[in-house]
Amino acid sequence: MIELLKQPWPWYASGTAITFIMVLLLYFGKSFGFSSNLRTLCTLAGAGKTHHFFDFNWRTQRWNLLFMAGAVFGGYLSAAWLKSDQLLQLAPSTIADLQTLGVPFDGGLNPSSIFNWHFAFSPKGLVTLLGGGLMIGFGSRYAGGCTSGHAISGLSNLQLPSLWAVIGFFAGGLMMTHVFFPLIF
């Protein structure tokens, strides 16, 4: 069983799982979104005493906090015990595209030339990571939710603002990949 869990799964396995979860959430009248957990955690820490945005009944979001804890715990389990020793298999065209952007492919899930402590604590790494975190945080708040909330939950509820948000996410991703990433790296 462990060997089965270590193998890459086909796309339709995760698609089926996401569909099942969304049907359950729709049935129970819940809306999926990961970034709303930050608001809930701030409320738990007492931020509702200083700003009205955080003044709400956090107990209504216990299920989402449980989901977040499960995602963190599941990520830890898969990294600690279900890690495969096989190198990541990418198409030669993808490897060539990465090399064009200045990112050498070393067979890992995350490029070690970018995702390492030396880069993270360099001036360029600090600006990149802190700037990216601020933009993602601001963008999530400005868009009224994160990519998972809009793309999965909002689109399945046929919400037009979520469609616009998802189009913006994709446009921003394409701009980052083809315009800003080559300038930064």
N, C-alpha and C positions, 0 to 999 in steps of 0.2 A: 504494500500500500504506500509506503514511504517513497519508493521509487516512482510510483505513478504521480505522486504529488510534486516530485522534483522536476518532472518533465514539463516543457512548455505545453500549455493547453491551447486548443484551437480557439479562434476568435468567437465562435458561436457558443462556446461554453460560458464565457463571461457575459456575452449578450443575453443568453437565456437567464443567467442569474440576475442580471440587472433588471430584466423584464419582470421576473418573479417578484423582486423587491419593490419595483414601482407599482405593480398591481396591488400588492399588500398595502403600500403607503396610500395609494388612491382610495382603496377600500376603507381604510381607517381615517381618511381625511387629513393625512399628513403631507408635508411638502419636504422633499429631500434637498439638502444643501449643507455643505461642510463649513463654510465660512460663518454661518450663524452660530456655530459653537463658540467662536471667539466672543461674541456678544454675551452669550450665556455665561461663559467663564468670567468675564468682566463683571457681570451682574452678581455672580456668586462671591466675587472678591469685594463687593460693596460699592461698585461704581455708580449704582443707582442713586446713591446719596448725593452725588455731585453733578450728575447729568441725567436728564429725563429719558434719553435714548436707552439707558440701561435700567430704567425703572419699570420692570415687568415681572410677571410671575415665572421665574426660571424653571419651576417644577413642570411646566407644560412642555419643556424641552428635554426632559430626562432621557427620553428615548434616543434623541439625537446625540446626547453626551455618551450614552451607552454605545451607540454606533461608532463614535469617534474613538472611544477606548478600545473597541474591538478592532478597528482599523489599525491603530497603533500597535496593539498586541499581536494582531495577525502579521503585520509587517515585521515585527521583531521575530516572531516564530519562523517566518519564511526566510529571513536573513540568517538566523542562527542555526536552524536545523534542516531547512529544506533547500539550502543553497546547492545549486548544481555546479559540478566541477567543469562542465562543458563550456567552451567559449561561445559567446553570443554569435549567432549566424546571421549576418547581414548580406544583402545583395551587393555585388561588386559596385553597382552604380551608386548605392548609398555610401559605401566606403569612399568612393571617389569624390562624392559631394562633400563628405566630412573633411577630406583632405584639402579640397578646394577652400573650405572655410578655415583651414589651419588647425583642424582637430584630428590628431592621429588616432586611428582606431586600434585599440589594444585588446579587443575581445571581451571587455567588460560591459556591463549594463550602462554605467556612467563613464564618460571619458575621464581617465585618471589625470589627464593634463589640466582639467578644469576642476574636477571634484576631488581636491586634496587639501590638506591643512596648510601646506606651503602657499598655495594660491589663495586660499581663503583669508590668510592673514597678510597678504601682500597689499600694497595700496590699491592696485588695480582690482584685486579680488574683493577687498572691503567695499570699494565704491560699487562694484558690480553687484555684489550680493545684497548690500544694504539698499542700494538704489532699486534693484529689482524687487526686493521685499516691500519697499515703500510703494512702488508703482502697483504691485499686485494688491496690496492692502487697500490703497486708495481706489484702484479700479474696481475691486470687489464691492467696496462700500458705495461708490458712485453708481455702479451698475445695479445695485440692489441685490447682489448675490454673486456667487462664484460660478465657475464654469460648470461644475457638477449640478448646482442648483438650477441654473438656467437651461443647460443643454439636456439634462436628463429629466428633471422634474418639470421645469417650465414648458419645455416643448411637448412633453407628454400631456400636459394640461392645456395645450393649444394657446398659450399666452403669447400674444404678439410682441410685448416688450422683451420676452426671452429670446424670440427669434432675432430681434435686432441686436441683443446683447451677444448672442452666439456668432452672428455675422461680424460684429466688432471684435470678438475674441479671435476669430480666424484671421481677419484682416490684420490685427495687431501681431499675431504669430507669424504671418507671412512677412510683414514689414520687419520684424525683429530678425527673422532668419536671413532675409535677402538684403536688407539695408543696414541695420544697426549691428548685427553680429559681426559681419566682416570689418566694420569700423572699429569695434571694440577689441576683437581678437586678431 
